Amino acid sequence: MSGRKEKYDLILDSLQKLLENKNLQTISVSEIAQTAGIGKGSIYYYFPSKDAILEALVERNYEKPLSTAKNLACQTGIPPFTRMAMIFQACRNSSAEYMKSGKESGVSAPEKALLHQKYMNHLISEFKPVLAEIIRQGIEAGEIHFDRPEVLAEIVLIVLTVKMDNTIVPSPRENIEETIEGLVALLEKGTDNPSGSLNFLLA
């Protein structure tokens, strides 16, 4: 690992450590630098602001499932709906990681809400073009019948992220499963697939 990458990660690690005991509003860039054991000027070499450090921390925490999903857009030998199922799974993994990190840390409720909002925004904005591209490929191949891939991708991602992380509108497990089943049924109708043919998306 290069020294530049080590210092970048050290800054993110320091903010994450501080968030376990303090509110974001009370954490200064100087404090992040002190925790990292580096000069304040070094922070600004990597990040223009404290908010930028937080954004980078959110991105790093969900880097693995997002990179997995992005790689799927290029795998044109895999049927579109199979790749969608793999993206659904990546969403689940990302959500599970978020919930796990929230339980293990001592981050306060307001901080969790702020981090969660940034997480949701990042997840949807990163997954949307990937999922839209897969849907577009399916349309071109005649396997998906829908003329607005970006809209379909956004609808699917909003339902998945809100239901799977289960913090914005907390619901019992059965309700979450029913909602996802309803989403799949709508996908079947909207893409002219027989009822039950996309049930594998629920796996």
Secondary structure, DSSP 8 states (H G I E B T S, - for coil): --HHHHHHHHHHHHHHHHHTTS-GGG--HHHHHHHHTS-HHHHHHH-SSHHHHHHHHHHHHTHHHHHHHHHHTT-TTS-HHHHHHHHHHHHHHHHHHHHHHHHHS---HHHHHHHHHHHHHHHHHHHHHHHHHHHHHHHHTTS---S-HHHHHHHHHHHHHHHHH-SSS---HHHHHHHHHHHHHHHHHHTT--TTTTGGGG-
